[in-house]
Amino acid sequence: MAGSPESNAYERAKIELGGLVRKLRSEAGVTGSALAKASGFSQSKISKIETGRIAASLRDIEIIATTLHLPAQVAAELLERADALQTDVSSWRLLLREGLAQGQRDIREVERQHDRQRVFQTGVVPGLLQTPEYARNLMMTYPEAAEGDIARAISERVTRQSVLYDPSKNFDFVLLESVLYNRFGSPAVMRAQVDWLRIASSIDQVRFGIIPLGSDLPVVPLNPFVIFGDNLVIVETMTAEMSITSPSSLRVYMQMFDDLSKKAKRGDLLLRVLDHAAKFYSEMTK
């Protein structure tokens, strides 16, 4: 079965890097076993890198380049290719097959390992800020999601949300104002969600901002993303979830978040935006 476009491109890039390593090793007159012995890797690992079965880390490439005495320019090209591969791509179909509840447990473990989160959302309220009713309606839009799994996932998400009160953690949420008007539920459900955002914005560990409609954006906000600490970004696309650890990509997302954050309304201005959305939904329920 064909994977997502992101996963297909990732696999091709792994194979291309591995093929280039194999070509350079051959041109240097070094066998796979000799490279493995000189670099301190197993022969199996060298074989897997060269056939694209695993993605070489930056450190792996540095060692291989040094062992093969590659010219600086060639080594730099290999490192650039390896840097681009510091991304793990999981298709939504596979993630849904594992179950929504398992997904919540997995992300809770990631959150446990990091003291800081920077969250940017373009379409929906971030999971840590969702009410159960909003979350249920959102999850019901997922293909192949079973009712029992949805119920378990909501329970897991409620458990996750307790991290917002952990004094050792720090959260910064930035949303487009349109998120408030993308409906997942009745006007009453949406009004309750907006009210909860107002309450959540007052939590000590939470910094919360909304970019108003009509804002002059500094970047094109193609996808929502979450930065965990300073070493991981999770990006959501239409077909996959990408976990990125590439240093160069991390810098791009950190700068993007900082630029978008400067456009966000906070404090009293934020409350005005939320009050306007609350009034909008209240009018709909009359």
N, C-alpha and C positions, 0 to 999 in steps of 0.2 A: 504494500500500500504506500502510495506517495506520501511523503511528509510535507510539512509546511514549507513555504518558500524560504523562510529563514534557516530551517534545519537543512534543507537541500544545499543551500549556498555554503553553510558551515561545513558540511561533509565534503563538498568539493574543495574548499579551501584547505582542509586537513590533508586531503589526498595530494593536492598540489604542493603543499609544504613538504610532505613526506617524500614525494618524488624528487623535489629539489635537493633535499638532504641526501637521498640515495645517489643522485647524479654527482653531487659534489664529492661524496665519499669515494665513488668509483673513479672519478677524475683524479683524485688524490692517491689512487692506488692502494686504498685501505679496504680490507674486508670488513664485513659486518661484525664478525667476532673480534677482530683486532680493535675496531672502534669501541666496541662494548668494553673490552678489557682496559683500554687506555682511558676511557672516560669514567669507568667505575659503574657503568650501567650493565644490566643483564642483556644478553643477546636478544632475548625475547622483547625487551623494551625497545631496543634499536629497531627490530623488525616491525614492531607495532607502529612506531613513529614513521618509518619509511613507507609503510603501506597505508597510512592514514587511519589506522584503527584507534589510535589515541592522539590527542593534540599535545604536541611538545610544549612544555612551559618555557618561559623566558630563560630560566636558569638552565634547562636542558639544552637549549640552543646555544647559550653562552659556552657551555662545556664542550659541546660538539664542535663549535666554530674554533675554539681554542685548540682542541685536540687535532683537528684537521689543518690547523695553521692557515685558516681562510683569510684572505685580504679583508681589511676593515670594511670596505664598501659592500662586499659580499655578505659578511657577517651582519652588517647593519640591515641589509635587505631581509635576511632570515629572521632577525629579531623583530622587524616591522611586521612580517607575516605572522610570526608567533604571537605578537602582541594583539593582533586583530582576532586571534583565535581564543583569547581568554574570555570566552563567552560560552555558557551552557544553554542550549536551546531546548525547550520542552514544549511540544505541541499541546494545545488545549485539549485535543481529543485524548491524548495519553494521560494528561492530568485528570481529566474527568473520569477516565477509566479507573484511576486509582481511588477516586472518590473525593467529593468536596470536603468531607470531614477530615480526611487524611491531609488534604491541602492546608487546612487551617492548623493542624498540628505541626506540619512542616514549617510553615511561616512563623508559628509561635516559637519554634526552636531557633530560627534565625534571629528573631527579635530578642530572645534571651541572650544571645551572644553579642549583641551590639547595644551600646548605651545611647546612641543617637540615631534618629530617623528624620530624613527630610523627604516629604511626600508631595508630589505634584500630581494633580488629577484634572483631567480634561472632560470627563463624561459622567462619572458617578461619585458619590460620597465615598471617601476612603473607608476601607473595611473597619478600621479601628474606631470610626466615628458613626457607623451605621446603627440605626435602631433595628431590633429583631424583625419588625414588620417590613421595613424597607429592604433588609437583607433577604428575607424570604421572597419578596416579589422580584428582586434582582436575580436571585439564583434560579428562579423558575424560568427565566429566559434562556438559561444555559441548555444546550442540546444534551440529551441523554442523562440529565440530572434526575435521579429518583427522589420521590417525596421523602422516603426514610432517610436518605443521605442528606437531603436539605435540612431536615430537622436536626440531625446530628451535627451538621456543619454550623448551624446557627448557635447551637449549644457551645460548640468549640469556640466560635467567634466571641460569644459573650465572655467566656473564660479568658480569651486573648485580651479583651478590652481592659481587664484589670491592670495591665501593664501601664496604662495611662497614669495610674496613681503611684507608680514606683518612683520614689524620690531620686533614684540613681539614674533614671532615664530622662531623655530630652526629645521632644517631638516638635517638628515644624511642618505644618500643613499649609499648602498653597493650592487653592482651587480657582478655576474659572467660574465666574458668576453663573454662567449657563448651567453648571452642575445643579444648582438649586431648582432649576425649572425643567430638568430632564426627569419626567415623572416615572416612578416605579411604585405605583400604588395609587390609591384614592387621594383626593385633596387632604383628607384628614390624616392619612399616613404621611404625606409629604409635610404637612404642617407640624406634625409631631417630630419629624426628622429635623426640620429647621430649628424647632425649639431646642432639640437636643444639641445641635451644633452651637447654639447660643450658650448653653450650660457648659459644654465641653471646652469652649474657648476660655473659660475662667479657671480651668484646672491648672495648677501651678506648673506642671511639667509640659504644658501644651502651649505652643505659639501657633496662632491660627490667622490666616489671611485669605482674602478673596480678591481676585482681579476683576474689577467691574467690566460689564459689557461696554464695548466701544473703546477700550483701552488701546493705546499705541504699544503693541507688544514688541519686545526687543528680539525675540526669536520666534520661529514657527513651532507651536506646541503640538507636534505630531502625535506623541504617545505619552500616556501617564507613566510615571516612574517613581521608584522609591530608592533613596540612597541610604544604605545602612553603614553607619560609622564612616570610615574613609576608604573602605576596601571592597565594597560590593554595591552594585546597582541592579535592581530588578526592573525590567522594562516590559510592559504589556503591549502586544500588537494584536491584530484581529485574529491571528492564527496561532500565536505562540507566546510563551513567557521566556524572556532571555535574562540569564544571570550573568552579569558582566564584572570581570575583575581586572580587565586591561587597564593599566595605569593611565594611558593616554585617553581612553574613553571615560574613565572616572573623572578626569579633569574637565572634560567637555560637559558632563552632566552636572558636576558641581558648579561650574560657571553658569550653566543654563539656569540652574535653580536659583543662584544668587541674583541673576538678572531678572527672572520672573518675580522673585520675592520682593524686589524693589518696587514692583508695580502693584503689589497687593495692599488692600486697605486693611488696617488693623485697629484695635481699640474701639473708640466711639464710632469711627467711620465704618468699621466692620459691622457693628451692631445695627447701624442704619440699613446696611445692605440686607442683613438677616431679617430685620423688622419688615422691610419692604416685601420680602418673599413670604414671610408669615402672613402679612396682610393679604397678599395675593391669594393664598390658599384659603384663608378665612372667608374671603369674598366668594370663593367657589363653592363653599359648603353651605352658603345661605340659600 
